[in-house]
């Protein structure tokens, strides 16, 4: 791909394909006006003519706009361009929980696993409080933010997105009692 990337809408470029799911393909993209990097989820082209798929994609955005939580990534924009429909979301600098567990031999220490589950539960509680159900919760959809806690967003809408990175999280523990890792899961 060129340095300019593949244009999307009037202000974004798609730079690197990150992953895909049943409904969409996720790219690392950039806002050409601000230089900010985002995760951009494009509805699969074969679903563009499917009214039920279009409805689900738009409902996902609408439902997630109601959720505001530090452990849930934010939706910043929605692009409709011809047959292309895309959600612009926070780019999480990390890896998903499935990849992290595999890299760590499949198991996590009990204290770390308990801390992770608690963080995911707080995100799910926020989703449920917004009268929404996360219908695809799995390790591949839990992102570990290696950059650490992001500032709380006031008035910023949210969503879920996949991401990848080679930089590992750096969990830290005190010898006598477990402390939270320096990263946080985001759904």
C-alpha positions, -999 to 999 in steps of 0.1 A, spaced: 0 0 0 12 35 -7 21 60 20 -11 78 13 -32 47 20 -66 39 7 -90 69 10 -123 66 30 -147 95 31 -134 130 30 -109 127 59 -97 92 65 -72 68 49 -70 31 55 -34 21 62 -32 -15 74 -57 -44 76 -58 -55 113 -84 -83 113 -119 -94 103 -150 -108 118 -184 -120 106 -197 -85 98 -166 -64 90 -130 -59 83 -110 -37 107 -82 -14 94 -57 9 111 -66 42 96 -57 79 100 -76 112 101 -59 132 73 -68 165 91 -55 157 126 -31 128 120 -49 108 147 -48 70 142 -81 50 145 -95 15 141 -119 16 112 -144 -12 109 -158 -16 73 -189 -36 67 -180 -65 45 -186 -57 8 -207 -88 3 -231 -76 30 -235 -41 16 -267 -50 -2 -281 -70 27 -308 -49 45 -306 -71 76 -267 -67 78 -270 -30 72 -295 -26 100 -273 -47 124 -243 -26 116 -261 7 122 -278 -6 153 -243 -16 167 -232 20 163 -264 34 177 -264 11 207 -227 16 215 -230 54 213 -251 51 245 -222 35 264 -195 56 281 -169 37 300 -131 37 304 -129 0 294 -149 4 262 -134 20 231 -151 51 217 -168 54 183 -159 87 167 -175 87 133 -196 68 108 -188 69 71 -214 61 44 -197 63 10 -215 46 -19 -218 9 -9 -192 13 19 -203 17 55 -176 22 82 -173 29 120 -143 50 131 -132 39 166 -103 42 191 -73 23 180 -62 2 210 -24 -2 211 -22 -38 223 -33 -73 216 -65 -93 222 -69 -115 252 -68 -147 230 -34 -138 216 -21 -127 251 -32 -160 267 -16 -180 238 17 -161 242 16 -168 279 11 -205 275 -27 -206 277 -31 -198 314 -28 -167 334 -20 -164 371 -52 -164 392 -47 -128 404 -42 -115 369 -71 -135 355 -94 -122 384 -83 -86 377 -90 -90 340 -125 -106 346 -133 -77 370 -124 -51 344 -144 -68 317 -174 -71 341 -173 -33 347 -174 -27 310 -203 -52 306 -221 -35 334 -218 -2 316 -231 -18 284 -260 -34 302 -268 -1 320 -273 14 285 -299 -13 278 -275 -31 254 -263 -67 253 -228 -75 240 -236 -105 218 -201 -115 209 -180 -115 241 -150 -137 236 -112 -134 243 -106 -122 207 -129 -93 214 -113 -82 246 -84 -58 238 -55 -53 262 -45 -16 260 -7 -17 264 -5 20 266 -22 19 300 -52 38 312 -65 64 289 -80 96 302 -118 93 309 -138 107 280 -165 132 288 -193 130 263 -174 106 240 -195 78 225 -181 42 225 -179 8 207 -158 -24 203 -129 -31 180 -101 -55 173 -65 -43 174 -30 -58 173 5 -49 184 37 -66 191 43 -46 223 35 -68 253 16 -56 283 37 -52 315 18 -67 344 34 -58 378 29 -76 411 40 -69 446 55 -100 462 28 -103 489 -3 -92 470 -13 -89 434 -15 -54 419 -34 -45 387 -14 -47 355 -2 -15 339 -26 -21 310 -63 -24 309 -88 -45 289 -112 -27 266 -142 -43 250 
